């Protein structure tokens, strides 16, 4: 086993601290729109795929979630009027197509602006410096990328 240099510990610790700051900024920005991270993830997945009649299976794939978790998220988003679900009649009756509503697009846009604001603030405060500086070193340490 290769020894880990002291410098590697510093790079990894700094990078992870910046990553936590980024995650915190994203979480705070999403909450501005009254969403959770998974809810914003579903809305973002739908929007990235055109926002209309997106097969449920693709949303599940994008979110890396099981059927029950995805169904629960979609039910909550549907109750809030952020998405609409339509049974895909020609396919398996369990299959559905999901669309963003106007309200869902507005919530996603608010969350994206909130995230941008929080990330810019974190960057101004230097919380993301290691993330920007050390991402390649972090990945190389774990065997990804050029040595």
Backbone as ProteinMPNN parsed JSONL, in Angstrom:
{"seq_chain_A": "XXXXXXXXXXXXXXXXXXXXXXXXXXXXXXXXXXXXXXXXXXXXXXXXXXXXXXXXXXXXXXXXXXXXXXXXXXXXXXXXXXXXXXXXXXXXXXXXXXXXXXXXXXXXXXXXXXXXXXXXXXXXXXXXXXXXXXXXXXXXXXXXXXX", "coords_chain_A": {"N_chain_A": [[0.835, -1.182, 0.0], [0.529, 2.215, -0.808], [2.008, 4.952, 0.832], [0.375, 7.68, 2.468], [0.819, 11.019, 1.949], [1.472, 13.86, 4.075], [0.664, 16.261, 2.917], [-1.355, 15.355, 1.208], [-3.406, 14.754, 3.031], [-4.075, 17.319, 3.899], [-4.971, 18.501, 1.487], [-7.181, 16.857, 0.905], [-8.794, 17.245, 3.196], [-9.263, 20.037, 3.103], [-10.584, 20.207, 0.64], [-12.894, 18.671, 1.126], [-14.071, 20.232, 3.121], [-14.691, 22.541, 1.653], [-16.468, 21.386, -0.128], [-18.555, 20.69, 1.589], [-19.328, 23.291, 2.271], [-20.266, 24.138, -0.212], [-22.409, 22.345, -0.554], [-23.998, 23.174, 1.598], [-24.606, 25.787, 0.784], [-26.108, 25.251, -1.528], [-28.255, 23.837, -0.39], [-29.375, 25.845, 1.29], [-30.103, 27.709, -0.666], [-32.039, 26.309, -2.125], [-34.024, 26.035, -0.221], [-35.049, 28.605, -0.151], [-37.023, 28.654, -2.048], [-38.845, 27.056, -0.874], [-38.418, 24.349, -1.133], [-37.104, 20.98, -0.873], [-33.858, 19.435, -1.196], [-34.07, 16.931, -2.658], [-36.605, 17.35, -3.851], [-36.125, 19.614, -5.455], [-34.288, 18.411, -7.106], [-35.867, 16.592, -8.563], [-37.56, 18.391, -9.942], [-35.614, 19.742, -11.41], [-34.59, 17.637, -12.959], [-36.846, 17.088, -14.531], [-37.11, 19.55, -15.902], [-34.673, 19.668, -17.278], [-35.114, 17.688, -19.092], [-36.965, 18.725, -20.799], [-39.392, 19.226, -19.563], [-42.007, 18.376, -20.055], [-44.219, 15.683, -20.184], [-42.356, 13.668, -19.284], [-41.001, 10.505, -18.999], [-41.606, 8.554, -16.115], [-39.713, 6.621, -15.418], [-37.313, 7.711, -16.366], [-36.986, 9.913, -14.708], [-36.64, 8.603, -12.262], [-34.232, 7.306, -12.855], [-32.482, 9.514, -13.242], [-32.503, 10.567, -10.657], [-31.496, 8.536, -9.127], [-33.045, 6.918, -7.438], [-35.243, 4.704, -5.634], [-38.391, 3.097, -6.516], [-40.443, 3.597, -4.573], [-39.538, 5.833, -3.086], [-39.315, 7.772, -5.092], [-41.984, 7.875, -5.915], [-43.194, 8.891, -3.592], [-41.987, 11.448, -3.413], [-42.942, 12.593, -5.818], [-45.67, 12.549, -5.309], [-45.882, 14.393, -3.204], [-44.941, 16.707, -4.514], [-46.898, 16.884, -6.449], [-49.192, 17.347, -4.885], [-48.674, 19.919, -4.118], [-49.009, 21.214, -6.437], [-46.914, 21.42, -8.233], [-46.047, 19.591, -10.072], [-47.466, 17.547, -12.656], [-49.036, 14.479, -13.147], [-49.453, 11.933, -15.517], [-51.027, 9.041, -16.543], [-49.517, 6.766, -18.641], [-51.108, 5.556, -21.134], [-50.722, 3.729, -23.269], [-48.688, 2.151, -22.521], [-47.368, 0.075, -19.899], [-49.575, 0.158, -17.171], [-48.6, 1.066, -14.779], [-46.661, 2.781, -15.476], [-45.878, 6.214, -15.975], [-46.152, 9.578, -17.17], [-44.52, 12.571, -16.426], [-44.994, 16.012, -15.851], [-43.82, 19.361, -15.579], [-45.534, 21.926, -13.92], [-46.704, 25.314, -14.419], [-46.4, 26.542, -11.994], [-44.535, 24.845, -10.841], [-42.299, 25.284, -12.512], [-41.804, 27.944, -11.844], [-41.133, 27.694, -9.112], [-38.826, 26.128, -9.341], [-37.166, 27.904, -10.769], [-36.954, 29.993, -8.855], [-35.586, 28.586, -6.865], [-33.197, 27.981, -8.19], [-32.121, 30.535, -8.585], [-31.837, 31.253, -5.922], [-29.94, 29.361, -5.107], [-27.786, 30.125, -6.723], [-27.266, 32.682, -5.671], [-26.501, 32.015, -3.012], [-24.259, 30.397, -3.5], [-22.547, 32.207, -4.767], [-22.148, 33.967, -2.649], [-20.823, 32.266, -0.826], [-18.516, 31.816, -2.298], [-17.426, 34.41, -2.417], [-16.779, 34.68, 0.249], [-14.684, 33.002, 0.456], [-15.104, 30.327, 0.96], [-15.195, 28.38, -0.965], [-12.758, 28.105, -2.104], [-10.846, 25.95, -1.923], [-12.231, 23.971, -3.206], [-12.371, 24.86, -5.846], [-9.628, 25.034, -6.368], [-8.508, 22.501, -5.74], [-9.838, 20.286, -6.872], [-8.917, 18.583, -8.962], [-6.617, 17.446, -7.803], [-7.799, 16.093, -5.692], [-9.383, 14.168, -7.01], [-7.354, 12.817, -8.418], [-5.964, 11.661, -6.283], [-7.663, 9.585, -5.621], [-7.368, 7.994, -7.782], [-8.432, 8.858, -10.183], [-8.204, 10.39, -13.236], [-5.314, 12.095, -14.638], [-2.085, 11.198, -13.422]], "CA_chain_A": [[0.0, 0.0, 0.0], [1.271, 3.457, -0.902], [1.816, 5.849, 1.978], [-0.33, 8.933, 2.218], [1.65, 12.151, 2.378], [0.792, 14.865, 4.897], [0.051, 17.216, 1.983], [-2.609, 14.747, 0.734], [-4.42, 14.928, 4.075], [-4.514, 18.717, 3.86], [-5.757, 18.713, 0.261], [-8.46, 16.16, 1.052], [-9.591, 17.909, 4.24], [-9.701, 21.336, 2.58], [-11.554, 19.969, -0.42], [-14.155, 18.232, 1.732], [-14.652, 21.39, 3.801], [-15.298, 23.361, 0.601], [-17.619, 20.646, -0.652], [-19.63, 20.886, 2.572], [-19.801, 24.67, 2.117], [-21.063, 24.157, -1.441], [-23.672, 21.658, -0.26], [-24.783, 24.042, 2.464], [-25.1, 26.893, -0.047], [-27.172, 24.704, -2.382], [-29.399, 23.538, 0.479], [-29.987, 27.122, 1.681], [-30.723, 28.296, -1.847], [-33.234, 25.53, -2.46], [-35.049, 26.335, 0.78], [-35.643, 29.905, -0.49], [-38.223, 28.357, -2.839], [-39.699, 26.144, -0.126], [-38.186, 22.99, -1.612], [-36.001, 20.194, -0.335], [-32.918, 19.082, -2.255], [-34.635, 15.94, -3.577], [-37.69, 17.942, -4.629], [-35.52, 20.425, -6.501], [-33.673, 17.469, -8.04], [-36.918, 16.086, -9.46], [-37.953, 19.489, -10.821], [-34.486, 19.98, -12.302], [-34.584, 16.522, -13.898], [-37.943, 17.303, -15.481], [-36.795, 20.72, -16.733], [-33.556, 19.301, -18.159], [-35.66, 16.795, -20.124], [-37.996, 19.426, -21.546], [-40.458, 19.634, -18.647], [-43.345, 17.904, -20.414], [-44.374, 14.252, -20.485], [-41.107, 12.947, -19.046], [-41.303, 9.194, -18.41], [-41.245, 8.367, -14.708], [-38.481, 5.823, -15.35], [-36.161, 8.601, -16.568], [-36.834, 10.704, -13.479], [-36.031, 7.684, -11.29], [-32.834, 7.096, -13.246], [-31.743, 10.746, -12.945], [-32.44, 10.789, -9.212], [-30.897, 7.36, -8.483], [-33.958, 6.59, -6.331], [-36.12, 3.559, -5.845], [-39.771, 3.422, -6.901], [-41.235, 4.137, -3.462], [-39.063, 7.17, -2.756], [-39.702, 8.652, -6.19], [-43.443, 8.037, -5.861], [-43.495, 9.785, -2.471], [-41.589, 12.803, -3.819], [-43.86, 13.073, -6.842], [-46.97, 12.786, -4.667], [-45.769, 15.671, -2.482], [-44.858, 17.776, -5.509], [-48.218, 16.962, -7.078], [-50.106, 17.984, -3.931], [-48.365, 21.348, -4.102], [-49.281, 21.749, -7.765], [-45.658, 21.698, -8.918], [-45.95, 18.647, -11.18], [-48.693, 16.839, -13.045], [-48.748, 13.092, -13.515], [-50.415, 11.379, -16.455], [-50.787, 7.622, -16.811], [-49.189, 6.519, -20.043], [-52.092, 4.517, -21.448], [-50.265, 2.707, -24.22], [-47.658, 1.327, -21.895], [-47.705, -0.505, -18.606], [-50.397, 1.115, -16.42], [-47.821, 1.65, -13.68], [-45.812, 3.826, -16.048], [-46.518, 7.526, -16.018], [-45.375, 10.703, -17.678], [-44.558, 13.667, -15.46], [-44.763, 17.335, -16.436], [-43.744, 20.523, -14.692], [-46.587, 22.923, -14.082], [-46.162, 26.686, -14.378], [-45.995, 26.751, -10.599], [-43.297, 24.084, -10.643], [-41.219, 26.013, -13.188], [-41.513, 29.146, -11.041], [-40.425, 27.252, -7.895], [-37.479, 25.72, -9.757], [-36.41, 29.118, -11.077], [-36.625, 30.656, -7.579], [-34.557, 27.808, -6.173], [-31.938, 28.123, -8.918], [-31.599, 31.869, -8.262], [-31.409, 31.19, -4.527], [-28.685, 28.598, -5.067], [-26.737, 30.973, -7.308], [-26.963, 33.719, -4.688], [-25.771, 31.425, -1.88], [-22.942, 29.946, -3.966], [-21.722, 33.4, -4.971], [-21.776, 34.461, -1.319], [-19.808, 31.353, -0.294], [-17.279, 32.061, -3.052], [-16.867, 35.694, -1.952], [-16.246, 34.487, 1.602], [-13.536, 32.096, 0.376], [-15.448, 28.97, 1.386], [-15.096, 27.443, -2.08], [-11.415, 28.194, -2.683], [-10.22, 24.637, -2.057], [-13.002, 23.232, -4.213], [-11.894, 25.352, -7.139], [-8.19, 24.805, -6.486], [-8.018, 21.151, -5.48], [-10.676, 19.199, -7.376], [-8.098, 17.634, -9.721], [-5.77, 16.715, -6.855], [-8.68, 15.197, -4.939], [-9.727, 13.04, -7.871], [-6.131, 12.046, -8.678], [-5.657, 10.861, -5.1], [-8.501, 8.398, -5.665], [-7.091, 7.244, -8.994], [-9.224, 9.349, -11.313], [-7.488, 11.448, -13.942], [-3.87, 11.972, -14.891], [-1.269, 11.258, -12.197]], "C_chain_A": [[0.887, 1.255, 0.0], [0.97, 4.332, 0.311], [1.094, 7.111, 1.543], [0.521, 10.055, 2.793], [0.803, 13.132, 3.186], [0.054, 15.872, 4.022], [-1.292, 16.682, 1.466], [-3.723, 14.922, 1.761], [-4.964, 16.355, 4.065], [-5.402, 18.992, 2.653], [-7.146, 18.091, 0.422], [-9.361, 16.837, 2.082], [-10.123, 19.254, 3.753], [-10.777, 21.17, 1.516], [-12.905, 19.577, 0.175], [-14.843, 19.367, 2.486], [-15.349, 22.298, 2.78], [-16.526, 22.679, 0.008], [-18.813, 20.761, 0.295], [-20.202, 22.294, 2.479], [-20.661, 24.798, 0.863], [-22.418, 23.503, -1.207], [-24.582, 22.507, 0.621], [-25.393, 25.191, 1.666], [-26.241, 26.423, -0.937], [-28.421, 24.449, -1.546], [-30.122, 24.82, 0.888], [-30.707, 27.77, 0.508], [-32.01, 27.606, -2.25], [-34.372, 25.867, -1.495], [-35.725, 27.681, 0.545], [-36.965, 29.692, -1.23], [-39.159, 27.393, -2.122], [-39.576, 24.702, -0.571], [-37.128, 22.297, -0.767], [-35.058, 19.89, -1.497], [-33.49, 18.013, -3.197], [-35.778, 16.501, -4.432], [-37.129, 18.803, -5.761], [-34.874, 19.519, -7.547], [-34.677, 16.912, -9.035], [-37.317, 17.18, -10.443], [-36.856, 19.782, -11.842], [-34.393, 18.884, -13.359], [-35.654, 16.712, -14.968], [-37.602, 18.435, -16.445], [-35.686, 20.402, -17.728], [-34.022, 18.407, -19.306], [-36.844, 17.423, -20.861], [-39.199, 19.841, -20.727], [-41.835, 19.099, -18.944], [-43.304, 16.425, -20.78], [-43.06, 13.472, -20.391], [-41.448, 11.606, -18.405], [-40.771, 9.093, -16.977], [-39.93, 7.605, -14.57], [-37.234, 6.691, -15.528], [-35.915, 9.473, -15.344], [-36.167, 9.845, -12.413], [-34.556, 7.488, -11.576], [-31.988, 8.323, -12.905], [-31.51, 10.91, -11.451], [-31.743, 9.659, -8.458], [-31.712, 6.945, -7.257], [-34.788, 5.364, -6.68], [-37.549, 4.036, -6.134], [-40.539, 4.125, -5.78], [-40.826, 5.569, -3.122], [-39.469, 8.17, -3.833], [-41.199, 8.917, -6.159], [-43.844, 8.998, -4.742], [-43.154, 11.235, -2.823], [-42.568, 13.389, -4.826], [-45.241, 13.362, -6.255], [-46.954, 14.128, -3.933], [-45.716, 16.857, -3.45], [-46.199, 17.972, -6.213], [-49.232, 17.647, -6.176], [-49.894, 19.489, -3.883], [-48.598, 22.003, -5.473], [-48.035, 22.061, -8.573], [-45.414, 20.766, -10.099], [-47.327, 18.058, -11.458], [-48.276, 15.46, -13.545], [-49.854, 12.589, -14.429], [-50.051, 9.924, -16.698], [-50.568, 7.46, -18.304], [-50.0, 5.311, -20.508], [-51.558, 3.415, -22.347], [-49.228, 1.771, -23.627], [-48.236, 0.674, -20.652], [-48.467, 0.538, -17.783], [-49.664, 1.736, -15.232], [-46.915, 2.772, -14.173], [-46.599, 5.132, -16.096], [-45.569, 8.515, -16.663], [-45.587, 11.859, -16.717], [-44.247, 14.972, -16.192], [-44.659, 18.374, -15.332], [-44.96, 21.4, -14.954], [-45.928, 24.3, -14.105], [-45.666, 27.002, -12.973], [-44.684, 26.032, -10.281], [-42.11, 24.754, -11.302], [-40.818, 27.239, -12.374], [-40.733, 28.774, -9.776], [-38.996, 26.834, -8.232], [-36.626, 26.946, -10.044], [-36.018, 29.874, -9.807], [-35.514, 29.913, -6.856], [-33.21, 27.95, -6.86], [-31.301, 29.485, -8.632], [-31.112, 31.922, -6.818], [-30.09, 30.457, -4.376], [-27.543, 29.456, -5.61], [-26.302, 32.052, -6.319], [-26.113, 33.162, -3.552], [-24.382, 30.953, -2.289], [-22.024, 31.145, -4.182], [-21.266, 33.979, -3.638], [-20.666, 33.589, -0.72], [-18.474, 31.563, -1.004], [-16.62, 33.365, -2.6], [-16.213, 35.547, -0.583], [-15.085, 33.491, 1.632], [-13.838, 30.654, 0.735], [-15.285, 27.936, 0.28], [-13.71, 27.414, -2.71], [-10.787, 26.821, -2.907], [-10.943, 23.794, -3.106], [-12.498, 23.593, -5.608], [-10.436, 24.933, -7.375], [-7.827, 23.32, -6.517], [-8.841, 20.008, -6.064], [-9.847, 18.16, -8.14], [-7.22, 16.8, -8.794], [-6.595, 15.708, -6.06], [-9.004, 13.958, -5.771], [-8.503, 12.174, -8.181], [-5.773, 11.154, -7.497], [-6.436, 9.551, -5.119], [-8.397, 7.649, -6.99], [-7.879, 7.658, -10.213], [-8.454, 10.499, -11.956], [-6.015, 11.144, -14.076], [-3.092, 12.045, -13.58], [-0.431, 12.506, -12.102]], "O_chain_A": [[1.875, 1.326, 0.731], [-0.174, 4.435, 0.754], [1.196, 7.544, 0.395], [0.892, 10.039, 3.966], [-0.411, 13.224, 3.009], [-1.057, 16.287, 4.352], [-2.248, 17.441, 1.303], [-4.863, 15.209, 1.396], [-6.168, 16.569, 4.206], [-6.449, 19.629, 2.77], [-8.157, 18.721, 0.114], [-10.562, 16.982, 1.856], [-11.292, 19.576, 3.963], [-11.763, 21.907, 1.497], [-13.941, 20.1, -0.234], [-16.071, 19.451, 2.488], [-16.463, 22.765, 3.017], [-17.511, 23.341, -0.317], [-19.951, 20.911, -0.15], [-21.413, 22.483, 2.593], [-21.676, 25.494, 0.877], [-23.451, 24.037, -1.61], [-25.794, 22.551, 0.41], [-26.562, 25.528, 1.852], [-27.238, 27.129, -1.085], [-29.526, 24.808, -1.955], [-31.351, 24.878, 0.838], [-31.798, 28.317, 0.67], [-32.965, 28.259, -2.67], [-35.531, 25.97, -1.897], [-36.854, 27.887, 0.99], [-37.911, 30.46, -1.056], [-40.158, 26.958, -2.695], [-40.509, 23.915, -0.41], [-36.363, 22.938, -0.046], [-35.427, 20.071, -2.657], [-33.404, 18.168, -4.415], [-35.899, 16.157, -5.609], [-37.604, 18.728, -6.894], [-34.909, 19.824, -8.739], [-34.371, 16.775, -10.22], [-37.405, 16.93, -11.645], [-37.146, 20.042, -13.01], [-34.143, 19.173, -14.529], [-35.4, 16.521, -16.158], [-37.781, 18.302, -17.655], [-35.749, 20.815, -18.886], [-33.397, 18.375, -20.366], [-37.636, 16.713, -21.48], [-39.957, 20.717, -21.144], [-42.76, 19.334, -18.167], [-42.473, 15.982, -21.573], [-42.702, 12.719, -21.297], [-42.117, 11.572, -17.372], [-39.645, 9.492, -16.679], [-39.122, 7.916, -13.695], [-36.207, 6.429, -14.902], [-34.768, 9.74, -14.986], [-35.242, 10.294, -11.737], [-33.728, 7.501, -10.665], [-30.9, 8.19, -12.344], [-30.437, 11.343, -11.03], [-31.431, 9.805, -7.276], [-31.165, 6.66, -6.191], [-35.002, 5.037, -7.847], [-37.862, 5.22, -6.012], [-41.206, 5.132, -6.017], [-41.685, 6.421, -2.895], [-39.912, 9.277, -3.528], [-41.636, 10.052, -6.353], [-44.735, 9.827, -4.926], [-43.943, 12.143, -2.56], [-42.977, 14.543, -4.704], [-45.903, 14.316, -6.663], [-47.903, 14.905, -4.03], [-46.366, 17.879, -3.23], [-46.583, 19.098, -6.532], [-50.044, 18.442, -6.648], [-50.833, 20.245, -3.636], [-48.403, 23.208, -5.632], [-48.082, 22.874, -9.497], [-44.667, 21.103, -11.018], [-48.219, 18.073, -10.609], [-47.292, 15.311, -14.269], [-51.039, 12.787, -14.159], [-48.905, 9.608, -17.021], [-51.344, 7.958, -19.12], [-49.599, 4.169, -20.287], [-51.934, 2.256, -22.175], [-48.937, 0.716, -24.191], [-49.441, 0.724, -20.401], [-48.038, 1.69, -17.708], [-50.051, 2.795, -14.738], [-46.459, 3.606, -13.391], [-47.821, 5.139, -16.24], [-44.355, 8.316, -16.696], [-46.702, 12.096, -16.25], [-43.356, 15.027, -17.039], [-45.317, 18.28, -14.297], [-45.358, 21.584, -16.104], [-44.733, 24.428, -13.839], [-44.636, 27.651, -12.797], [-43.839, 26.547, -9.549], [-41.025, 24.795, -10.723], [-39.632, 27.535, -12.232], [-39.779, 29.462, -9.411], [-38.063, 27.15, -7.493], [-35.478, 27.017, -9.605], [-34.886, 30.343, -9.688], [-34.606, 30.53, -6.299], [-32.181, 28.031, -6.189], [-30.087, 29.58, -8.457], [-30.1, 32.556, -6.52], [-29.222, 30.876, -3.61], [-26.463, 29.505, -5.023], [-25.109, 32.304, -6.151], [-25.113, 33.771, -3.171], [-23.429, 31.087, -1.521], [-20.85, 31.1, -3.816], [-20.128, 34.43, -3.512], [-19.691, 34.105, -0.174], [-17.418, 31.494, -0.375], [-15.403, 33.42, -2.421], [-15.216, 36.207, -0.288], [-14.563, 33.173, 2.701], [-12.922, 29.834, 0.808], [-15.241, 26.738, 0.559], [-13.509, 26.768, -3.738], [-10.248, 26.562, -3.983], [-10.32, 22.998, -3.807], [-12.236, 22.719, -6.434], [-10.076, 24.523, -8.479], [-6.923, 22.926, -7.254], [-8.555, 18.849, -5.766], [-10.069, 16.962, -7.969], [-7.093, 15.59, -8.976], [-6.136, 14.598, -5.789], [-8.908, 12.833, -5.281], [-8.598, 10.947, -8.206], [-5.33, 10.02, -7.683], [-5.926, 8.52, -4.681], [-9.22, 6.785, -7.293], [-7.988, 6.897, -11.175], [-8.098, 11.468, -11.285], [-5.536, 10.081, -13.682], [-3.406, 12.867, -12.719], [0.301, 12.686, -11.128]]}, "name": "protein", "num_of_chains": 1, "seq": "XXXXXXXXXXXXXXXXXXXXXXXXXXXXXXXXXXXXXXXXXXXXXXXXXXXXXXXXXXXXXXXXXXXXXXXXXXXXXXXXXXXXXXXXXXXXXXXXXXXXXXXXXXXXXXXXXXXXXXXXXXXXXXXXXXXXXXXXXXXXXXXXXXX"}
